[in-house]
C-alpha cells in the first residue's frame, strides 16, 4: 500500500462518516436551536429541558434513516474488501 492509497482510504472514511453522522447531528443542532430560542422567549433558564427533545428527535432520525446509513456503510465495507483483494 502506498501513501496515496492510505490517503484515499482516510478520505473515503471521513466522507462516509460525515454522510452517516450528518443527519443526526443536524437534527440535534436544529432542535437545540429551536428549544434555545423558546427558552429565551419564555425566559425559562433550565439547562435540562433541551436534552429530552434532542434525544427523541435524533432517535427518530436515526430510526428513519437507518437503511440509508446501513447502505452507505455496507458500500464502504465492500470497497474496503475489494481493496484488500488488490494488495
C-alpha positions in Angstrom: 0.0 0.0 0.0 1.3 3.4 -0.9 0.9 6.7 0.8 -1.7 7.7 -1.9 -3.7 4.6 -1.1 -3.7 5.4 2.6 -4.9 8.9 1.9 -7.6 7.6 -0.3 -8.8 5.3 2.4 -8.7 8.1 5.0 -10.6 10.5 2.7 -13.3 7.9 2.0 -13.6 7.0 5.7 -14.1 10.7 6.6 -16.6 11.2 3.8 -18.7 8.1 4.8 -18.5 9.3 8.5 -19.8 12.7 7.5 -22.6 11.3 5.3 -23.8 8.8 8.1 -23.5 11.2 11.0 -24.7 14.5 9.4 -28.5 13.8 9.6 -28.4 13.1 13.3 -26.0 16.0 14.1 -28.0 18.5 12.0 -31.2 17.3 13.7 -29.7 17.8 17.2 -28.4 21.3 16.1 -31.9 22.3 14.8 -33.8 21.0 17.8 -31.3 22.6 20.2 -31.6 25.9 18.4 -35.3 25.9 18.4 -35.5 24.9 22.1 -32.9 27.6 22.9 -35.0 30.3 21.2 -38.1 29.1 23.0 -36.2 29.3 26.3 -35.0 32.8 25.5 -38.5 33.9 24.6 -40.1 32.4 27.7 -37.1 33.2 30.0 -37.0 29.6 31.3 -33.4 29.0 32.0 -33.4 25.3 32.8 -30.5 23.5 31.1 -32.0 20.0 31.2 -35.1 20.9 29.1 -33.1 20.6 25.9 -32.0 17.0 26.3 -35.2 15.0 26.0 -36.4 16.7 22.7 -32.9 16.3 21.3 -32.7 12.6 22.2 -36.2 11.9 20.8 -35.5 13.8 17.6 -32.1 12.2 17.0 -33.6 8.7 17.8 -36.4 9.2 15.2 -34.0 10.5 12.5 -31.6 7.6 13.1 -34.6 5.1 13.0 -35.9 6.6 9.8 -32.5 6.8 8.1 -31.1 3.5 9.3 -31.5 1.8 5.9 -29.6 4.7 4.2 -26.9 4.6 6.8 -26.5 0.8 6.5 -26.3 1.1 2.7 -23.6 3.7 3.0 -21.6 1.6 5.5 -22.1 -1.6 3.5 -20.9 0.1 0.3 -17.8 1.3 2.2 -17.1 -2.2 3.6 -17.5 -3.7 0.1 -15.0 -1.1 -1.2 -12.6 -1.9 1.6 -12.9 -5.7 0.9 -12.2 -5.0 -2.8 -9.1 -3.0 -1.9 -7.9 -5.8 0.4 -8.1 -8.2 -2.6 -5.8 -6.0 -4.7 -2.9 -5.9 -2.2 
